[in-house]
Amino acid sequence: MTAFNELGLNAKLIQNITAKGYDTPSPIQAKAIPQVLSGCDLMAAAQTGTGKTAAFTLPVLHMLKGGARPGPKDVSCLILTPTRELAAQIADGIRGYGAGLKLHSQMVCGGVNIRPQIRHLARGTDILVATPGRLLDLLGQGAVRLDHVRMWVLDEADRMLDMGFIPAMRRIHAELPKKRQTLMFSATFSREIESLAGEFLHQPQKIQVTPANTTVSRIDQTVYPVDKTRKTDLLKHLVTSERWGQVLVFSRTKHGADKISRKLCKAGISSDSIHGDKTQGSRTRSLKQFKDGRLQVLVATDIAARGIDIQQLPRVVNFDLPHVAEDYVHRIGRTGRAGEAGIALSLVSADEVSQLQKIERLIKKSIPREEIEGFEPEHRLPTKPVKSSGKRPPNKTSGKRPPNKTGGKRPSNKAKAGAKKHRGSHADKRQGGQSAKQGGQAANRGGRNRKPARASA
């Protein structure tokens, strides 16, 4: 088994890694770090919770240590990430791993005052962690230059694709020098990601440490069938009766996240919600309280939860199933991180059967169902994925044609043919009459328009 001190990282980095309690790299770290240190472009895919952040922050810190200081407004390494929470997580990792390396790093994102960011960028930045929207604002104001970037990291590229950041990424790409090293990290290698890599990367090495869209094996997954109107009651029952510790709950909508949190608070369960409509200060405060154990339940939307990295988070709950099956993999990846065991529970009502089937097809396994006493649903869920042939089901009577709506006997084939002939004769007469009429009208027009012939000479 490879150790961190065998990957070629400098002694100060090894010391900081050891101080954090790590001595053995995860599979993605063991494969990615040597490739990044070699200077090649890299595409890396690994499921959530496998250590992707350290896989690029450690070699970036190693390669920038001892290098030339960036000039005013210049950036040596740009790390682009989709959400504020994820940007904060990466920035924390850089500060922790890079302690004592004398490298200046900064995070810029929306939702906070832009003026301090402009002021700090003026001195030059070794590592800039940014969300696309705020970086474009800063570029537009001339507060930062990207023409001296040596390394460009695209983190959670699949999520940036889903969030519609591709035009912004292309505008940022146009500001970068052609000669640079580019690293793209993603949970999956979809066709869209491959196409994007063709635009931004040059002959990249590819690393994929797990099959696409698989879930961490140490996560215990269960479906709790329940009627939609009783989901909140079931959640309160589970949190209190099972004496759960910290739990991250996923809601499909921002309004839903606020509503769930309010109802839990009324039941005496310390809870808060985070989503895109909340200010950055509010989101940071709620996340810190959750990490510190002051909040028992944090209710989040998919986008806000991408930056939540708690190594020993024991449990996640899908209050609503996501519309996109791949998001289920990202959600449950918030637990079972760094080799820890985790539990993922889904409260599923009858109107979510199609989403459940898509998830089970994606992860290639059937998730066990478990009904909770007192919360048995009125409409039961299928125990196995339903396969649809796309054909209309046969009539349940006797396979014969349905009876004539008029109540009489069906006409014989002779009668049908006679009726058809009778209708045809009437149609022919009408058509013939119309043709004759049209012919007469044409003749009259011809007579009116005909010019008299000239007499021959």
N, C-alpha and C positions, 0 to 999 in steps of 0.2 A: 504494500500500500504506500502511495506517495505521501511525503510530508511536505509542508510548506517550504521548509528550508532546502528542498531539492528542486524547487521550481525556478531558481535563479533570482529571487527577490532579494533586495538589499537587507542588511542586518537590522536596520531600524524598523523596517516594515515587519520583519519576522518578530521582533521584540513586541511591537504593538499588537500583532495578531495573537501572540502567546498571552499577552496581558488580557485579551478578551476571552481567553479560555479555549482557543482553537489551536489544534496542531495538525489536523489532517484536512486537506481540501476536499470539497464535494466533487463529484464527477465532472460537473460543468467547469469548476474552477481548475481542476487538474488538467483538463483538455484545453481550456481557453487561454489561460495565463501564458503558457509557453508560446502559443500562436501569436498573441498580442505582442509579446516581447520580441518576436522575430521581425515585427514591422509590417506584416501582411494585413490586408483587409480581411475581415472576419464576419461570417454569418453564424450566429449561435442560437439554437432553439433548446429550451429546457422548460419544464413545467414550473409553475409558480412555487416558491418556497424552497428552491434547490440551490440558492446562493448566487444568482446571476449578478446581483449588484457588486459583490466582492470580486467576481470574475473579471470585471472591467476596471473597477476603482483601484485595485491593488497594482496591476501592471501600469495603469496611467500614472499613479503616484511614483512608481519606480522609474519610469521613463522621463518624467519631468524633473525629478530631483537632480540638482546640480546643473540644470540647463540654464539658458539665458533668460533673464527676467523679461517679461512682456513689457512693451512700451505703453504709454498712456492710451487708454481705451482699447488696447489690444487684448486678445484672448489666445492662450496656448492650446487649451483643450475645451471643447464645447460638448456638453452632455445635454441632449434634448430628451425631454420626458413628458408624458401627456397631462399629468395632474400635479396640483400643488403638493398634495400629501406625498406622492412618490418623489417629487423634487426634494422635499424636506428630508425624507428618508435617505436619499442618496447623499445629500449634503452632510447629514449626521455621520454617515459611514466614512465619508472623505475626511471629516475632522477627526474621527476616532482612529482610523488606520494611518492617517498622515500626521499624527501628533509628533512635533519635533522636527518635521522635514522642511520647515520654513517656506511653505508654498501657500500662496494666497488663493483661497477659493471663495466663491460667492454664489448664492441662489437668487434668481429673479423669477417672480411669478406674479400673476394678477391678484386682485383682491386686497392689495396693500399699497401704501404710498410709493409712488415711483421715484420721488426725489432722492431719498437716501440711496436707492439703487444706482441712480445716475451718478451721484457723488462718489460712491465706492468704485464704480467701473472706471472712473477717470484716471485712477492710478495704475490701471492694468491688472489683469486677472489671469492667474495660472490655470484654474479650472472653474468654468462657469457652468452651473446647472440651471437650466432654463425651461420654462414652458413656452410653446410656440407663439402664443398670442402676445405675451409680454415682451418676448425677444424682438418681435416685429415692431412693437411700439418703440422700443429702445433704439432699434436700427433707424426707424423713421425720424427720431429726434437727434440722430447723430451722436448718441451717447456711447456707442460701442462699435468696434470694427471687427470684422471676421476674416480679413484678408491675410492674417498671419496665423490662423488656426492650424496646428500641426496634427491634432487628433479630433475626430468627430464621432461621438457615440450616440446612437439612436437606441434608446431603451424603451421597452414595451412598444415596439414598432407596430405590432398587430392592433394594439389599443388605439394608437394614434391614427391608424387607418380607419378603425371603426368610428372614431370621433370626428372624422372629416378634416383632419389636419394636413392632408396631402398637399393642397395648394400652398399652405404656409411653409411646409417642409421644402417644397420646391423653391420658394422665394428665398428661404434661408440658404439652401444649397447653392443658389446663384451667387451668393455673397462670399462663398468659401473659395480658397485657392484650389487649383486642380491637383496640386501635389500635396497630399495629406494621407493620413491613415484613417480609415472609416470602419467602425465596428457597429454591427446591427444585432441587437438582442431581441428575441421574440419568444412568446410561448409556443408558437406554431410556425410551420413553414407552409403557408397557403400559397395559391397561385398569385394572389395579389402581392404578397410579401416578396415572392421571387421576382416579380416584375419590378417592384420598388428597388430591390437590391441591384437589379440590372441598370437602373438609373444612377444610383448613388455610389455603388461599390465597384472596385476594379479587381477582377479575377480573385474573388474572395475564397478563403478556405471555409469549409462548412462543417459545423459541429452540431450533432443532435444526440443528446445523451439519453433521451427517452422517446418512445413512439409518440407520434403526434396525438394530442388530445387525450392522453391517459391521465388518470388520477393517481395521486400518491397512494402507494399500496398500504401504508400504515393508517390511512383514514378509514374509519368505520362509518359506512353510509347507511342511512335508514330513511324510509318514507313513512310519515304518519298520515294516513288518510283522515280527513276531517272536513266537515261542511264549511264553506267559505265564511259564513257568519259567525263561526265559533273558533276561528283561528286565534284571535287575541286571547280568548278564555283558555284555550289549550296551552298557549305560550306561557301565560301567567301560572297555570297549574304546573307545568313542567319546571319552570324556574324555581318555584317555591317548594313543591313536593319532592322534587329530585335533588333539592339543595345544590343547584348549579352554582358554580363560581362565575368567572367571567364568560360572557357569551356575546358573539358578534352576530347580529340579526340583519339579514338582507331584505330590503324592500324594493319593489320594482319602481316606485315613484317617490318623489320628494315629499309630496303631501302625505303619502302613506307612511313614510318614515317618521314624520312629525306626529302623526296620529297614534302610531304604535307606541312611541316614546311617552306621549302624554298619558295614555291608558296604563302603561306600566308604572309610571310615577304615581298615579292615583291609587294603584294597588300596593304602594309602599316599596316598589322595586326601583333602586337608583338607576336612572336611564337618561340618555340623551341621544340626539340624532345628528348626523353630518350628511350634508349634500351640497350641491353646487350653488344653491341659493343663499347659503350662509356665508358670512364674511370669513376671511382667512383667519382672523384672530379667534373667532368663535370655534371654527373647526379645529384649530391647533389646540385650543384650551380643552375641548371635549376629548380629543385624542389623547392628550397628556393625562387627563383625569382617568381615562380608561386604562392606559398603560400603567398608571400608578396604583390601580385597584380601587380608586374612589368611585368609579362607575361600575356597576355590575353588568349592565347591558348597554351596548352601543348599537344603534340602528343606523344602517348606512345604505346608500344606493351604490350601484356597481362602480361608478366612476370615482366616487369619494373613497371607496374602500381599497382602491388599488395601491394606495400608499401605506396601508396598515401592515406593519411588520412586527408582530409580537411572537417571539420564538416559542413560548410555551402557552399560546392561546389554546385552551382545551377543546373549544366547541364553537361551531358556526351553525346558524339556523337559517334556512331559506323560508322566510315567511311567505314570499311569492316566488314561484319558479320564474327564471328569466325567459324572455322570448327567444333569445339566441342561446343555443345549447352550449356553445363554447364558454359562455359566461359562467355556467355552472362549474366548470373546471377551475376557472379563476377564483370563483367564490370560495369553494371548499379548500382551495390551496392556501387560504389564510390560516388554516390550522394544519397540524402535522408538518411543521416547518423544521428544516435542519435535522431531519431524522427522528423528530418527536412523533408520538402517536397523536391522533386527533379524532374528533367525532363530528360528522356532518349530518344534520337532520333536516328534512324537508317536510313542511306542512302542506299537503297537496289536496286540493278540492277537485270535484268531478270535472269542472271546466278547465282544468289544467292537464288533462290526460294527454293531449297531443304534445305539450311541451315535455312531459315526463318521458313519453316514448322517444322523442328526438334525443333527449339526454342519454337514455339507455342505449340507443343505437350508436351514439357517438362514443361512449365509454366502453361499448361492447360488453355490457353486463347488465343483468337485471338487479335493481336495487330492492332489497327486502322490504316488505310492508309490515307495519306493526300498528294495530289499532289500540288506542288507549281507552281503558274502561271508563264509560261515562261520556265519551266523545266519539262514539261510533257514528260514522257518517250515514246519512239517509241514502245517498247514492254511492255505491261501492266502486272502488277502482279496479280495473282489470289486473290480474296477477301477472300476466305476461303481456309483452308488447303486442298490440293488435296489428296484424298485417292486412293491408287493404289491397285488393287486386285491381281496384279502380273500376270494376264492373258493377252494374246495378244488381242487387240481390234478386233471386227468382221469386215469383209469386207464391205465397205460402198456401194457396188453396189446394189445387190438385195438379198444377202444371198445365191445366187447360186454359183456354182463352176465357176472359171474364164474360159474364152473360151480357146480352144485348140490353142497353140502357132503357130501351123502349118497352122491355118486358116481353116482346114477342119472339118468335123463332127467327133464327138467323136466315137471311135469304140464301137460296141455293146458288151454285156457280152459274146455272143457266139464267136465273133471274138477274144476277149481277151483270152478266154479259148483255142481256137484253136491255137493262136499264142504261148501261154504258152506251149501247148502240143508239138507243132512243135519245139520250142526251147529245150524242154525237151528231145525229141527224138534224136536231134543232140548231146545234152550233154551226153545222155546215150551212144550213139555210140562212142563218143570220150573217155568217161570214160571206156567203155568196151575195146576199142582198147588199151588204155594205160594199163589196167589191164592185158590183154593178153600179151602185150609186156613185162611188168614187170615180169609176170609169167615165160615167156620164158627165160628172163635173169636170173632169180633165178634158173631155172632148169639147165641152162648152168653152173652157178657157182657151183650148187650142184654136177654136173657131174665132174667138175674139182677138187673139193675138196674131193670127195668120195674116201675113202681108199679101196683097194682090200680086199675082205674077206679072212680070213685064212681057209686053208683046215682043215676039221675036222680030228681028230686023228683016 
